[in-house]
Amino acid sequence: MNPFARVGLFVRQTADETRKAAAPSGRALARWSEAGGLLVLTLMAAVTVLDLAFGRGTLAVFG
């Protein structure tokens, strides 16, 4: 099968499966968005803490 035909088939099948999926309610969408934002903020805080810790450790070792 032609590679372009395979890509077209994939796109058609993906579109068909997406139409079958149920869309979330407004409240559920808001809750998921809130949870995603909280996850991003948590990860940002963790990376900041690790960056500061490694920075101070590097200064302590190499001074």
Secondary structure as GFF3:
##gff-version 3
##sequence-region A 1 63
A	DSSP	alpha_helix	3	20	.	.	.	ID=ss1
A	DSSP	alpha_helix	26	62	.	.	.	ID=ss2
###
